[in-house]
């Protein structure tokens, strides 16, 4: 089968499609014929070598954490799903490899009928990550939540899940994405110099929780929150220097601290919210699987509002 991988650090053109052996569903797993899969911004940073000091890589590195497709194998002990069902979900962090013709999922949920294949293919990773950080921060009704990098693939979902919990959400993005954030229910502001003053003007009563999806601004985010305990980052490997928790689900041994428990319960919550038209998965761009390198190049610009997805 075809699978996306890279065998060295470098520019996006090191990403290529290779022929590899098909995986098979083990106990508690299902396999899908993939219709769409997400491009991980974290893996873009890994491929570029920007994480080499904290995330050791064994080449070849197979890419992709989330996918959607049609079930074609059901592992031992699995109930409630059958061959032919349409699902979305995520692979085990230690396995990766969702950007392929077949993927073995360790967590899944029924594909919402209101979502396209592209939306479903890019949903699970963002939903799990957003749920994990909001759970850690105990975001609830009446809170004011600040999302740094709110127009990105995870930030857009953090905004919507935060709103679904009853929080007021302020999101940072470039000015060109401010109207986009308003459509998601966030109050937009710009990142960069003067951020703390802008946040204090918008929320004079203070910020209850901060989710950093962009990196590079932790001192300002800590100041806005009144301390590091209410800040969680998914993007800044310098978090420990600032006393901030970096949330990730990477397997043990990848050098970036202990992983948080995966919030796979968020997938079922996402299905319910999608049915109520309260959660969508903004898709910034769609590429065929064979153009994975171009998808990486777009992701590297950090200007894509939403998820970048590969269609199979």
C-alpha positions as CSV (number, residue, x, y, z in Angstrom):
1,X,0.0,0.0,0.0
2,X,1.0,3.7,-0.3
3,X,2.2,5.6,2.8
4,X,3.7,9.0,3.4
5,X,7.1,9.1,5.0
6,X,10.4,10.9,5.2
7,X,13.9,9.4,5.7
8,X,15.8,12.5,6.6
9,X,15.3,16.0,8.1
10,X,14.8,18.7,5.6
11,X,12.5,20.9,3.5
12,X,9.0,19.7,2.6
13,X,10.3,17.9,-0.5
14,X,11.9,15.2,1.6
15,X,8.3,14.0,2.2
16,X,7.4,11.3,-0.3
17,X,5.0,8.4,-0.9
18,X,6.5,4.9,-0.5
19,X,5.2,1.4,-0.9
20,X,5.0,-0.4,2.4
21,X,3.4,-3.5,3.9
22,X,-0.3,-3.2,5.0
23,X,-1.0,-3.1,8.7
24,X,-3.7,-5.3,10.3
25,X,-6.0,-4.8,13.2
26,X,-5.0,-6.3,16.4
27,X,-7.1,-6.9,19.6
28,X,-9.1,-3.9,20.4
29,X,-8.4,-2.2,17.1
30,X,-10.0,-1.7,13.7
31,X,-8.5,-1.1,10.3
32,X,-10.0,1.4,7.8
33,X,-9.6,2.0,4.1
34,X,-8.6,5.6,4.4
35,X,-10.6,8.2,2.5
36,X,-8.9,11.3,4.1
37,X,-6.2,11.9,6.7
38,X,-4.8,15.0,8.5
39,X,-1.4,16.7,8.2
40,X,0.1,17.1,11.6
41,X,1.7,20.5,12.4
42,X,3.8,18.8,15.0
43,X,5.2,16.4,12.4
44,X,5.9,19.3,10.1
45,X,8.1,20.7,12.8
46,X,9.7,17.3,13.4
47,X,10.4,16.9,9.6
48,X,12.0,20.3,9.5
49,X,14.4,19.3,12.3
50,X,13.1,21.9,14.7
51,X,12.3,19.3,17.3
52,X,15.4,17.1,17.0
53,X,16.7,18.0,20.4
54,X,13.5,16.9,22.2
55,X,11.9,14.3,19.9
56,X,14.3,11.6,18.7
57,X,13.4,10.2,15.3
58,X,14.0,6.8,13.8
59,X,13.9,6.9,10.0
60,X,11.9,6.1,8.0
61,X,9.3,8.2,9.8
62,X,5.7,7.4,8.8
63,X,3.4,10.4,9.1
64,X,-0.2,10.9,10.2
65,X,-2.2,10.6,13.4
66,X,-5.8,10.8,12.4
67,X,-7.9,9.6,9.5
68,X,-11.4,8.8,8.3
69,X,-12.6,5.9,6.2
70,X,-14.5,2.7,5.8
71,X,-13.9,-0.2,8.2
72,X,-12.4,-3.2,6.5
73,X,-11.0,-5.2,9.5
74,X,-12.3,-5.6,13.0
75,X,-9.9,-6.8,15.7
76,X,-10.6,-9.3,18.4
77,X,-12.8,-8.0,21.2
78,X,-14.1,-5.1,19.3
79,X,-17.9,-4.5,19.5
80,X,-20.3,-1.9,18.2
81,X,-18.6,-1.5,14.8
82,X,-18.6,-3.6,11.7
83,X,-17.0,-3.9,8.3
84,X,-18.4,-1.3,6.0
85,X,-19.0,1.4,8.7
86,X,-17.8,4.9,8.1
87,X,-15.7,6.2,11.0
88,X,-13.1,8.7,12.0
89,X,-10.4,8.2,14.5
90,X,-6.8,8.1,15.5
91,X,-3.9,5.7,15.4
92,X,-1.7,4.9,18.4
93,X,0.9,7.6,19.0
94,X,3.7,5.0,18.8
95,X,2.5,3.7,15.4
96,X,1.5,6.8,13.5
97,X,1.2,6.2,9.8
98,X,-2.4,7.4,9.2
99,X,-1.3,9.1,5.9
100,X,-1.7,5.8,4.1
101,X,-4.1,3.7,2.1
102,X,-4.9,1.7,5.2
103,X,-4.7,2.7,8.9
104,X,-5.2,0.8,12.1
105,X,-7.2,2.9,14.6
106,X,-6.9,2.6,18.4
107,X,-9.8,5.1,19.0
108,X,-12.7,5.9,16.7
109,X,-16.3,7.2,16.5
110,X,-19.0,7.2,13.7
111,X,-18.4,9.7,11.0
112,X,-21.0,12.5,11.4
113,X,-23.3,12.7,8.4
114,X,-22.9,16.5,8.3
115,X,-19.1,16.2,7.8
116,X,-17.3,15.7,4.5
117,X,-14.6,13.1,4.3
118,X,-12.1,15.9,4.4
119,X,-13.6,17.3,7.6
120,X,-13.7,13.9,9.2
121,X,-10.2,13.0,8.1
122,X,-8.8,16.0,10.0
123,X,-11.0,15.9,13.0
124,X,-9.8,13.3,15.5
125,X,-6.3,14.7,16.3
126,X,-7.6,18.2,16.8
127,X,-10.6,17.0,18.9
128,X,-8.5,14.8,21.1
129,X,-5.9,17.5,21.7
130,X,-8.4,20.2,22.3
131,X,-10.4,18.0,24.8
132,X,-7.2,17.0,26.6
133,X,-6.0,20.6,27.2
134,X,-9.5,21.9,28.2
135,X,-9.9,19.0,30.6
136,X,-6.5,19.7,32.2
137,X,-7.4,23.4,32.6
138,X,-10.9,22.4,33.8
139,X,-12.5,25.0,31.5
140,X,-16.2,25.4,32.4
141,X,-19.1,27.7,32.1
142,X,-18.4,31.3,33.1
143,X,-14.6,31.1,32.5
144,X,-12.7,33.3,30.1
145,X,-10.4,31.3,27.9
146,X,-7.6,32.7,25.8
147,X,-6.5,30.7,22.8
148,X,-3.2,31.7,21.3
149,X,-3.1,30.7,17.6
150,X,-6.8,30.3,17.4
151,X,-7.2,30.0,13.7
152,X,-4.9,27.0,13.3
153,X,-6.0,23.3,13.0
154,X,-6.2,22.7,16.8
155,X,-7.0,26.3,17.8
156,X,-10.2,26.3,15.8
157,X,-11.5,23.2,17.6
158,X,-10.3,24.5,21.1
159,X,-12.4,27.7,20.4
160,X,-15.6,25.7,19.6
161,X,-15.2,23.1,22.4
162,X,-14.5,26.0,24.8
163,X,-17.7,27.7,23.7
164,X,-19.6,24.4,24.0
165,X,-18.5,24.3,27.7
166,X,-20.0,27.7,28.2
167,X,-16.7,29.7,28.3
168,X,-16.1,33.1,26.8
169,X,-13.3,32.7,24.3
170,X,-10.8,35.2,23.1
171,X,-8.6,34.1,20.2
172,X,-5.4,35.5,18.7
173,X,-4.7,35.4,15.0
174,X,-3.5,37.6,12.2
175,X,-5.9,40.4,11.4
176,X,-7.0,38.7,8.1
177,X,-8.4,35.8,10.2
178,X,-10.4,37.8,12.7
179,X,-13.7,37.5,10.9
180,X,-13.1,33.8,10.5
181,X,-12.7,33.5,14.3
182,X,-15.9,35.4,14.9
183,X,-17.8,32.8,12.8
184,X,-16.5,30.2,15.3
185,X,-17.7,32.2,18.3
186,X,-14.4,33.8,19.4
187,X,-13.6,37.4,20.1
188,X,-10.5,38.0,18.0
189,X,-7.3,40.0,18.7
190,X,-3.9,40.2,17.2
191,X,-0.8,38.5,18.5
192,X,2.6,40.2,18.8
193,X,3.8,43.3,20.7
194,X,1.2,44.8,23.0
195,X,-0.7,41.5,23.5
196,X,-1.0,41.7,27.2
197,X,-2.5,45.2,27.1
198,X,-5.0,44.1,24.4
199,X,-6.1,41.1,26.5
200,X,-6.5,43.2,29.6
201,X,-8.6,45.7,27.7
202,X,-10.8,42.9,26.4
203,X,-11.0,41.0,29.8
204,X,-10.4,43.5,32.6
205,X,-11.7,40.8,35.0
206,X,-8.9,38.5,34.1
207,X,-8.2,35.3,32.1
208,X,-9.1,32.0,33.7
209,X,-7.2,29.7,31.3
210,X,-4.8,29.9,28.3
211,X,-4.3,27.4,25.6
212,X,-1.1,28.1,23.5
213,X,-1.4,26.5,20.1
214,X,1.4,28.6,18.5
215,X,4.5,28.8,20.7
216,X,6.9,31.6,21.2
217,X,4.9,33.9,23.4
218,X,4.8,32.2,26.8
219,X,6.0,35.2,28.9
220,X,3.1,37.3,27.6
221,X,0.6,34.5,28.0
222,X,1.7,34.0,31.6
223,X,1.4,37.7,32.3
224,X,-2.1,37.7,30.8
225,X,-3.1,34.7,33.0
226,X,-1.5,36.0,36.1
227,X,0.9,33.1,36.4
228,X,2.0,29.9,34.7
229,X,-0.4,27.4,36.4
230,X,-3.3,28.5,34.2
231,X,-1.4,28.1,30.9
232,X,-1.0,25.0,28.8
233,X,1.0,24.8,25.6
234,X,0.9,22.2,22.9
235,X,3.5,24.0,20.7
236,X,6.4,25.5,22.8
237,X,9.2,23.0,23.8
238,X,10.6,25.8,26.1
239,X,7.5,25.4,28.4
240,X,9.4,23.9,31.3
241,X,11.8,27.0,31.4
242,X,8.7,29.1,32.1
243,X,7.0,26.7,34.5
244,X,4.3,25.9,32.0
245,X,2.9,22.5,31.3
246,X,3.4,21.2,27.8
247,X,0.6,18.8,26.9
248,X,1.2,16.0,24.4
249,X,0.3,12.4,23.8
250,X,3.7,11.3,22.4
251,X,4.9,7.8,23.4
252,X,7.3,7.4,26.3
253,X,10.9,7.9,25.2
254,X,10.3,10.8,22.8
255,X,12.1,13.2,25.2
256,X,9.4,15.8,25.9
257,X,8.2,14.9,29.3
258,X,5.5,12.6,30.5
259,X,2.5,12.4,28.2
260,X,-1.0,13.4,29.4
261,X,-3.7,10.7,29.2
262,X,-5.3,10.7,25.7
263,X,-8.7,12.3,25.8
264,X,-10.3,9.9,23.3
265,X,-13.7,10.4,25.0
266,X,-13.7,13.7,23.1
267,X,-14.5,11.8,19.9
268,X,-18.0,10.8,21.0
269,X,-18.6,14.3,22.3
270,X,-17.6,15.7,18.9
271,X,-20.2,13.5,17.2
272,X,-22.9,14.8,19.5
273,X,-21.9,18.4,18.9
274,X,-21.7,17.9,15.2
275,X,-25.3,16.5,15.2
276,X,-26.3,19.8,16.9
277,X,-24.4,21.9,14.4
278,X,-22.2,23.1,17.2
279,X,-18.8,21.7,15.9
280,X,-17.3,21.9,12.5
281,X,-13.8,21.1,11.3
282,X,-12.5,24.0,9.2
283,X,-10.5,22.7,6.3
284,X,-7.9,25.1,5.0
285,X,-6.8,23.1,2.0
286,X,-7.0,19.6,0.5
287,X,-4.3,17.8,-1.4
288,X,-4.1,14.3,-2.9
289,X,-2.0,11.8,-1.0
290,X,0.7,12.1,-3.7
291,X,1.1,15.8,-3.0
292,X,1.9,15.4,0.7
293,X,5.1,17.5,0.3
294,X,3.0,20.4,-1.0
295,X,0.7,20.0,2.1
296,X,3.8,20.2,4.3
297,X,4.9,23.3,2.5
298,X,1.6,25.1,3.1
299,X,1.5,24.0,6.8
300,X,5.0,25.4,7.3
301,X,3.7,28.9,6.3
302,X,1.5,28.8,9.5
303,X,-1.1,30.9,7.6
304,X,-3.6,28.2,6.9
305,X,-6.9,28.8,8.7
306,X,-7.9,25.4,9.8
307,X,-6.8,21.8,9.0
308,X,-4.8,20.7,6.0
309,X,-6.0,17.3,4.7
310,X,-4.9,14.6,2.3
311,X,-7.5,12.8,0.2
312,X,-6.9,9.2,-0.7
